Amino acid sequence: MKEKTYEGTKKTQNGLKRMFFSALAILLQAVFMVYMLTRLNEYAAAINTTTSVLAIILVLGLYNREQTASMTTPWIILILAFPIMGVSLYLLVGLNGAPHKMRARFEEVDSMLLPCLPENADILSDMYEKVPQAAGISTYLAKNALYPVYQNTDVTYYDQASKGLEAQLSDLSKAEKFIFMEYHAIEDKESWHRIQKVLTERVQAGVEVRVFYDDMGSIFFIDRDFSEKMEKLGIKCRVFNPVAPAFNMFLNNRDHRKITVIDGKIAYTGGYNLANEYFNVTHPYGIWKDTGIRLEGDAVKSFTIAFLEMWNASERKVPREVDVSQYLLHYDYEAKQSGFIQPYADSPLDNEQVGEDVYISMANKAQRYCWFITPYLIITDEMSHALTLAAKRGVDVRIITPGIPDKKPIYSVTRSFYNQLVKHGVRIFEWTPGFCHAKMSVADDIMATCGTINLDYRSLYHHFENGCFMADCEVVHEIRDDFIRLFTESAEVTEKYRTGRSARRRLGQSIMRLFAGLL
């Protein structure tokens, strides 16, 4: 029997046509609001007064929010400079607050699921003995994200998404109990069809298969009947937060996670979605660079819980009890590697910027080098300060961004951050073969991250994300070596942007950065 979910009952409608009507409805709503506020002469004075008062209240509220100034200042400028447009835009998309019911569901689900994870205090204590430089970051994740650190886990690194896909297909074909897949974007074409074929075979063999995807992320990739088609194949399918124009819509907060869990024994994550371009089947932006990792062992528990969090919180009514015993199975596994592995998830609903804090902590802890790769570079003052301070301390701080952009306006904003970084010693490289979509960091041959978290506002503040922090293990060196290869394929633009920009370009980029939080 098909499961009823909060999102599923809204009949997912995907494709260009729906996106067009959604955008048109939002535009008409905004135009109507502006018209009502400016054209009804008999109410002009009252409307202007009301708008001004509302603008002041919003500005005071923004000023007092526990949020970085990089997020609040652009809104304050817009609201004060253009009260009608600023207030309207802020009420439409700027509140960034999930409906109270959604927030309450996540809190309720987390209260049931997160305590199921082990504390692993002994492993953390051992980490302080072996790699104290990384142990503080693991303590932060355990205390604030509530995801523990593990050992007894083997990690495999894939420097190309296509390699990850091949390994994933092989492991999926061997599933015996369950398969969980959660992705921001799924494209109903060749790459997905290969996965779907395996999933269908496993369903026929009695394996429980669940697929969860984000509506906005897949909007150009799949048809409206995709979820129903999966259900007919025996694959349980849910869609997160369908796009539906509404006042103060829950549009900013998307599910950007990428997780596969197989039998609670094996897990995959990384930057790639399940669409052709990620595996270089198509080449819309030159060569596509993406990466991923495979976990086998104890640490898979955390990704199992992360998936079940999103799956259960998407229901209109949270079950009184969430039975995870059948998915957190104990099995005898002896890892060949001895490193410290810590999968974690980040949520925009808990006022804890886990992804950003991990990146900042790595820059702060680095002594020799700290390198990053990201498709977008739209960072807060706090992140910028951490990177430049590390560079001033003599740390080799480098950032790789794409040589070919997928979104030119965002690329312009990305480049607008170069000058403030390079003039303080950060080095910037643009990967010339194409678009680098990987999201990784590595420091001092000791610690690294791989996951879904970009160095941009949307990933760091608005989206549901996930990553994996790794320390004192072989994969850290493999990621470092991949960075070294990428530097040789990239053009260093540090000196080009050290001298600054023309006045016209500075003005244009400043205006673009006002809207960076919306990009």
Number of C-alpha atoms within 10 A of each C-alpha: 6 12 11 12 20 17 18 21 14 14 13 23 19 21 15 14 11 17 17 10 13 16 13 13 15 17 13 12 17 17 14 12 14 14 12 14 19 15 10 11 11 8 12 14 13 12 17 15 11 13 19 17 13 16 23 17 12 19 21 12 12 18 16 10 11 9 13 12 16 18 19 19 15 17 24 25 14 20 24 17 11 13 20 22 17 21 23 22 17 18 15 20 17 19 14 19 18 17 11 9 11 18 15 15 21 20 15 18 22 20 12 16 19 17 12 15 16 15 16 14 14 10 15 23 13 13 24 15 11 13 16 15 20 24 21 17 19 27 20 17 23 19 11 13 20 19 28 26 29 28 19 17 24 24 24 16 19 21 19 18 24 21 14 23 21 13 14 19 16 12 16 22 16 12 24 15 17 19 25 22 20 30 22 25 25 25 21 17 13 13 19 16 13 13 18 17 12 19 26 17 14 23 19 12 12 13 19 19 21 22 22 25 24 22 25 24 19 22 23 17 19 20 17 14 12 18 21 18 13 19 17 11 14 21 23 19 23 29 28 25 21 22 21 19 18 14 13 19 20 21 20 22 21 24 27 26 31 27 27 24 30 25 23 28 22 26 27 24 27 29 28 30 26 25 20 19 20 25 22 18 14 13 14 14 18 18 20 24 25 25 27 26 20 21 22 21 22 26 29 27 25 27 29 27 25 24 22 20 23 21 21 20 23 23 20 16 12 16 13 9 10 13 11 14 9 11 19 19 12 13 10 7 13 12 15 10 15 15 20 26 28 23 25 25 25 26 23 23 21 13 11 15 19 25 25 23 17 19 24 20 16 28 28 17 20 26 17 15 19 27 25 23 26 22 26 27 24 28 22 17 13 14 18 17 17 17 27 21 19 26 25 14 13 14 24 21 25 24 23 27 26 27 20 21 19 18 11 10 13 19 19 18 23 22 16 23 17 22 19 16 24 23 16 16 22 24 21 27 21 23 23 20 18 21 25 30 23 29 25 29 26 27 27 20 21 19 28 29 27 25 29 30 30 25 24 21 21 23 26 24 25 24 20 22 27 27 27 23 24 25 26 20 19 18 24 26 18 17 24 21 14 14 22 12 11 20 19 12 14 19 16 18 14 20 13 13 18 17 11 16 14 9 9 9 13 13 12 14 20 14 13 17 21 18 14 22 21 12 15
